[in-house]
Amino acid sequence: MNTDAEALRPEEIKAIPVRHRGRWIAAAIIVVLGAALVDSMRTNDRFQWAIVGEYFFSSRVMHGLVVTLELTALSMVIGIVLGVVLAVMRLSPNPLVSGASWIYVWLFRGTPVLVQILLWYNIAALYPRASLGIPFGPQFADFSTVSLITPFVAGVLALGLNEGAYMAEIVRAGIISVEEGQTEAAQSLGLTRLQTVRRIVLPQAMLVITPPTGNETISMLKTTSLVSVIATTDLLYSVQLIYAVNYRTIPLLFVACIWYLIVTTVLSIGQYYLERHFGRGVTRDLPQTPLQRLRPRPNRSSRSNP
């Protein structure tokens, strides 16, 4: 009987792993090219790595880095706040309100940010003096535009107002992604339109808004380099001032590039954890953090099985 049972038993399947020769060839080519590039950068004396190390933590470079971070933070705050307001206005049933938002987005997205920086820097040619008061009514304060709109303020205004147009479309896309039933349910509970947007719609829309906002922040960090044209001492302009004296152009540009890469990496890590935070209620299995990948947790199913 045992012999008959063994004869009827199907043969064991011999699983042969798929050989990915193309992957190994591509990986080998990448490793060889990467090693050649690193070796070229290490052995080429024209890179002047000693000069890079000498000026990497210099006071002027660090001051420029702080100014770049300040420009990025202030511009993004202005852009995000303005973007939320413009997105809500764009979705308003009032045609004047939605039309004003559309015109703003059309105007600031349709003109280069460098031109906007130059316009804000030369705004005194149009308005030599600025006043604070009620439109068509009494004025409470009067300022000189030249003293009020410094190069730093001009850069913040240009970058922030321009970013507001892009953030308006990002926030609007996030709001539209929320199901209309959520809004109808909130209205049936007696919530106003603003309460519905603030308490119901925006928290759910953050999952869609967060990734492009992180990309916009990283892009803003690099866009701040444009303020060097109006003599704002950001990271790039600080480096330019140094190599204008010692003529070490290439190594000092490498100093700026390395600092941009460092800050971009930090922002990318922050964006990753922020996306995990807003994705907790949506996805069941969140992507592992770098620490979790280094220390993988044991599988629960394997622990429960004897």
Backbone torsions as a table, in degrees:
resi	resn	phi	psi	omega
1	MET	NA	-42.1	180.0
2	ASN	-63.6	-35.3	-179.6
3	THR	-66.9	-40.2	178.2
4	ASP	-65.9	-38.3	179.3
5	ALA	-66.1	-39.3	178.6
6	GLU	-68.3	-33.0	179.1
7	ALA	-69.2	-34.3	179.8
8	LEU	-80.7	-15.5	-178.5
9	ARG	-68.2	131.0	179.5
10	PRO	-67.2	152.5	179.6
11	GLU	-69.1	146.9	178.4
12	GLU	-66.7	138.8	179.1
13	ILE	-79.4	124.7	178.4
14	LYS	-92.8	103.2	-178.4
15	ALA	-79.2	123.3	178.4
16	ILE	-107.0	118.2	-178.6
17	PRO	-62.3	143.7	178.9
18	VAL	-71.8	132.2	-179.5
19	ARG	-93.3	121.2	-179.3
20	HIS	-101.8	75.6	-178.1
21	ARG	-67.2	-35.5	-179.9
22	GLY	-61.7	-38.2	179.1
23	ARG	-64.8	-43.5	-179.9
24	TRP	-65.3	-39.0	178.4
25	ILE	-65.1	-44.1	178.7
26	ALA	-63.2	-42.0	178.8
27	ALA	-63.1	-40.4	179.6
28	ALA	-64.5	-40.6	178.9
29	ILE	-63.8	-42.9	179.6
30	ILE	-63.2	-42.5	179.7
31	VAL	-63.1	-42.9	-179.2
32	VAL	-65.4	-45.7	179.8
33	LEU	-64.9	-40.4	177.9
34	GLY	-64.0	-42.3	178.4
35	ALA	-64.7	-38.4	178.4
36	ALA	-65.3	-40.1	179.2
37	LEU	-65.5	-44.8	179.1
38	VAL	-62.8	-42.4	179.2
39	ASP	-64.1	-38.4	178.5
40	SER	-65.2	-41.4	178.7
41	MET	-68.8	-29.3	-178.6
42	ARG	-78.6	-36.7	-174.0
43	THR	-93.4	-15.6	-179.4
44	ASN	-80.8	112.8	-177.3
45	ASP	-68.7	-17.2	-178.0
46	ARG	-71.0	-16.7	175.1
47	PHE	-68.8	-27.1	175.3
48	GLN	52.6	60.5	-178.8
49	TRP	-64.1	-26.2	177.2
50	ALA	-63.8	-38.3	177.6
51	ILE	-67.5	-37.6	177.3
52	VAL	-60.0	-47.0	178.8
53	GLY	-65.6	-32.5	-178.5
54	GLU	-67.4	-38.9	-175.2
55	TYR	-102.1	0.3	-173.9
56	PHE	-62.1	-40.3	-179.1
57	PHE	-111.4	23.2	179.7
58	SER	-66.7	155.1	-174.9
59	SER	-62.9	-36.7	-178.4
60	ARG	-70.8	-38.6	177.2
61	VAL	-67.3	-41.9	179.9
62	MET	-66.1	-37.7	175.4
63	HIS	-62.6	-42.9	177.7
64	GLY	-63.8	-36.1	177.2
65	LEU	-64.4	-41.3	178.9
66	VAL	-63.8	-42.3	178.8
67	VAL	-63.1	-40.3	177.8
68	THR	-61.9	-43.6	178.6
69	LEU	-65.5	-39.1	177.8
70	GLU	-64.3	-43.9	178.1
71	LEU	-60.6	-43.3	-179.5
72	THR	-63.3	-47.7	-176.8
73	ALA	-65.0	-49.2	-177.7
74	LEU	-64.9	-42.0	-179.1
75	SER	-65.3	-39.6	179.8
76	MET	-70.1	-37.2	176.9
77	VAL	-61.9	-47.1	177.8
78	ILE	-61.5	-44.4	-178.0
79	GLY	-64.4	-41.5	-178.5
80	ILE	-68.5	-47.4	179.8
81	VAL	-61.7	-46.4	179.8
82	LEU	-66.0	-36.7	179.5
83	GLY	-64.6	-39.7	178.0
84	VAL	-63.8	-45.2	-179.6
85	VAL	-62.7	-45.3	-178.7
86	LEU	-66.4	-36.4	179.1
87	ALA	-65.7	-42.8	177.6
88	VAL	-64.8	-39.8	176.7
89	MET	-63.5	-40.2	-178.4
90	ARG	-63.4	-32.1	-179.3
91	LEU	-90.1	3.4	-179.0
92	SER	-71.5	143.3	176.7
93	PRO	-72.0	-13.2	178.3
94	ASN	-75.5	119.4	-176.6
95	PRO	-65.0	-31.7	179.0
96	LEU	-68.3	-41.9	179.8
97	VAL	-66.5	-49.0	180.0
98	SER	-66.1	-34.7	178.5
99	GLY	-67.3	-39.6	178.1
100	ALA	-63.2	-40.0	177.6
101	SER	-64.9	-42.1	179.7
102	TRP	-62.9	-41.4	179.7
103	ILE	-64.2	-41.2	178.8
104	TYR	-60.6	-49.4	-179.3
105	VAL	-62.3	-42.4	179.6
106	TRP	-61.5	-41.1	-176.3
107	LEU	-70.3	-47.9	-173.7
108	PHE	-80.6	-26.9	175.0
109	ARG	-80.1	-21.7	-175.7
110	GLY	-88.3	-7.4	179.5
111	THR	-118.7	143.1	-178.4
112	PRO	-63.3	143.8	-178.7
113	VAL	-65.9	-30.4	177.6
114	LEU	-64.8	-39.6	177.3
115	VAL	-65.1	-39.5	178.3
116	GLN	-64.7	-37.8	176.9
117	ILE	-62.3	-44.3	179.6
118	LEU	-66.3	-36.6	178.7
119	LEU	-65.9	-44.8	178.5
120	TRP	-66.1	-33.6	179.2
121	TYR	-68.1	-30.9	-179.3
122	ASN	-107.1	24.1	-176.9
123	ILE	-65.0	-22.9	179.9
124	ALA	-65.0	-21.8	177.1
125	ALA	-68.0	-26.9	177.7
126	LEU	-92.9	-42.2	-178.0
127	TYR	-128.9	89.7	-179.0
128	PRO	-60.9	-29.9	179.8
129	ARG	-131.3	145.4	178.4
130	ALA	-118.5	140.7	-178.4
131	SER	-125.0	155.3	179.3
132	LEU	-119.9	123.7	-178.9
133	GLY	176.4	-160.7	-179.0
134	ILE	-91.8	129.8	178.0
135	PRO	-55.2	132.4	-178.8
136	PHE	61.0	18.9	-179.3
137	GLY	-133.1	-158.9	-178.4
138	PRO	-68.7	148.6	178.1
139	GLN	-106.0	135.9	-175.3
140	PHE	-97.7	-27.5	-177.8
141	ALA	-149.5	153.0	-178.7
142	ASP	-135.1	132.5	-176.0
143	PHE	-129.6	155.6	170.6
144	SER	-83.1	125.4	-176.4
145	THR	-63.9	-34.3	-179.1
146	VAL	-63.5	-42.8	179.8
147	SER	-76.9	-25.2	-178.3
148	LEU	-82.2	-45.8	-178.1
149	ILE	-95.3	84.4	174.5
150	THR	-75.7	167.6	176.9
151	PRO	-55.3	-38.6	178.9
152	PHE	-65.7	-44.8	179.7
153	VAL	-64.8	-39.3	178.2
154	ALA	-62.2	-40.4	177.9
155	GLY	-65.4	-42.4	179.6
156	VAL	-64.4	-44.7	-179.8
157	LEU	-62.6	-46.5	-178.1
158	ALA	-64.8	-46.9	-178.2
159	LEU	-68.9	-42.4	-178.3
160	GLY	-67.1	-45.7	-179.6
161	LEU	-67.4	-36.8	176.5
162	ASN	-67.2	-41.2	179.7
163	GLU	-65.7	-31.8	178.9
164	GLY	-58.5	-35.4	179.1
165	ALA	-66.2	-40.8	179.9
166	TYR	-73.0	-39.9	179.1
167	MET	-66.5	-29.2	177.7
168	ALA	-60.9	-42.2	179.0
169	GLU	-71.0	-35.2	178.0
170	ILE	-65.8	-46.4	179.9
171	VAL	-66.8	-38.6	179.0
172	ARG	-63.0	-40.7	177.7
173	ALA	-63.4	-38.6	177.8
174	GLY	-65.9	-40.5	179.4
175	ILE	-66.2	-41.6	-179.7
176	ILE	-64.8	-29.6	-177.6
177	SER	-68.7	-18.8	178.8
178	VAL	-78.3	135.9	-177.4
179	GLU	-61.8	143.7	-179.6
180	GLU	-65.4	-23.7	178.6
181	GLY	-63.0	-29.4	176.7
182	GLN	-64.4	-43.7	178.7
183	THR	-66.7	-42.6	179.9
184	GLU	-64.0	-37.8	178.2
185	ALA	-66.1	-40.0	179.3
186	ALA	-66.1	-40.7	178.9
187	GLN	-66.8	-33.4	178.0
188	SER	-68.2	-23.4	177.0
189	LEU	-85.3	-1.4	177.2
190	GLY	94.3	9.7	179.4
191	LEU	-76.6	143.4	176.5
192	THR	-75.5	173.7	-178.9
193	ARG	-63.2	-44.5	180.0
194	LEU	-66.5	-39.5	177.5
195	GLN	-64.5	-38.4	178.6
196	THR	-64.1	-44.2	179.4
197	VAL	-64.9	-43.2	-174.3
198	ARG	-74.7	-37.5	-173.0
199	ARG	-100.5	-25.5	-173.7
200	ILE	-112.0	-52.6	-169.5
201	VAL	-77.2	-53.5	-175.3
202	LEU	-59.9	-43.6	178.1
203	PRO	-58.0	-36.3	178.1
204	GLN	-77.8	-31.1	-179.1
205	ALA	-74.6	-14.5	-177.0
206	MET	-61.6	-28.2	178.3
207	LEU	-63.3	-34.2	177.8
208	VAL	-84.9	-32.0	-174.8
209	ILE	-77.9	-34.2	-170.8
210	THR	-61.7	-50.4	-177.4
211	PRO	-58.3	-50.1	178.6
212	PRO	-67.1	-28.3	176.8
213	THR	-66.7	-39.9	174.9
214	GLY	-61.6	-41.0	177.4
215	ASN	-64.7	-38.8	178.5
216	GLU	-65.4	-36.3	178.0
217	THR	-64.9	-44.3	177.7
218	ILE	-64.1	-41.0	177.7
219	SER	-65.0	-37.4	178.5
220	MET	-63.1	-39.0	178.4
221	LEU	-55.8	-41.5	-179.7
222	LYS	-80.1	-31.1	-179.9
223	THR	-68.2	-25.8	179.1
224	THR	-59.6	-20.1	178.9
225	SER	-63.0	-18.5	179.5
226	LEU	-68.9	-21.3	-179.2
227	VAL	-70.6	-6.8	176.3
228	SER	-63.5	-21.3	-179.6
229	VAL	-72.0	-18.0	177.8
230	ILE	-110.3	24.4	173.1
231	ALA	61.9	34.8	171.2
232	THR	-87.1	127.4	-171.5
233	THR	-78.6	65.0	173.3
234	ASP	-82.0	-169.1	-176.4
235	LEU	-62.2	-47.0	-178.3
236	LEU	-65.2	-45.1	-177.8
237	TYR	-67.2	-34.6	177.0
238	SER	-63.1	-41.7	177.5
239	VAL	-65.8	-39.6	179.2
240	GLN	-63.3	-38.7	178.1
241	LEU	-64.1	-34.7	-179.3
242	ILE	-72.2	-48.4	-176.7
243	TYR	-77.6	-10.2	171.7
244	ALA	-70.2	-18.7	-179.7
245	VAL	-99.0	-46.6	-175.3
246	ASN	-99.1	-4.3	176.7
247	TYR	62.1	24.9	175.7
248	ARG	-95.7	67.0	-170.7
249	THR	-66.3	-53.7	-173.6
250	ILE	-63.1	-50.9	-179.1
251	PRO	-62.9	-33.7	179.8
252	LEU	-74.2	-31.7	172.6
253	LEU	-66.9	-33.9	174.6
254	PHE	-65.2	-35.5	176.2
255	VAL	-59.0	-47.4	179.5
256	ALA	-63.4	-42.9	-178.9
257	CYS	-62.7	-42.2	-178.6
258	ILE	-64.8	-41.4	179.1
259	TRP	-66.6	-38.7	176.1
260	TYR	-61.7	-41.0	179.6
261	LEU	-65.8	-39.0	179.9
262	ILE	-63.5	-49.1	-178.0
263	VAL	-67.2	-37.9	177.4
264	THR	-61.7	-39.8	178.3
265	THR	-63.6	-43.4	178.4
266	VAL	-61.9	-43.3	178.8
267	LEU	-65.0	-36.7	178.8
268	SER	-65.0	-39.0	177.3
269	ILE	-65.3	-43.6	176.7
270	GLY	-60.8	-40.7	177.6
271	GLN	-62.5	-38.8	-179.4
272	TYR	-61.4	-47.4	-178.7
273	TYR	-71.5	-30.5	177.3
274	LEU	-67.8	-39.5	176.4
275	GLU	-64.6	-37.6	175.8
276	ARG	-63.1	-38.6	-178.7
277	HIS	-63.1	-46.8	-177.4
278	PHE	-80.4	-12.2	179.3
279	GLY	-95.5	3.9	-177.1
280	ARG	-64.3	-36.7	-178.1
281	GLY	-89.0	1.8	-176.0
282	VAL	-110.7	-52.1	-178.8
283	THR	-97.7	139.1	-178.1
284	ARG	-74.9	-42.9	-179.1
285	ASP	-109.8	104.9	178.6
286	LEU	-74.8	148.9	176.4
287	PRO	-63.7	145.2	-177.7
288	GLN	-71.3	145.2	174.2
289	THR	-77.1	163.7	177.3
290	PRO	-56.4	-37.1	178.7
291	LEU	-67.3	-38.5	178.3
292	GLN	-67.7	-31.5	176.9
293	ARG	-70.1	-34.0	177.3
294	LEU	-72.2	-33.0	179.8
295	ARG	-122.6	76.4	-177.3
296	PRO	-64.8	140.1	178.8
297	ARG	-80.2	147.0	177.7
298	PRO	-67.2	148.8	-179.0
299	ASN	-69.8	130.9	-177.9
300	ARG	-64.9	-37.9	-179.0
301	SER	-64.8	-36.9	179.1
302	SER	-68.7	-30.7	179.4
303	ARG	-74.8	-31.4	-177.5
304	SER	-77.5	-26.7	180.0
305	ASN	-76.7	142.9	179.0
306	PRO	-71.3	NA	NA
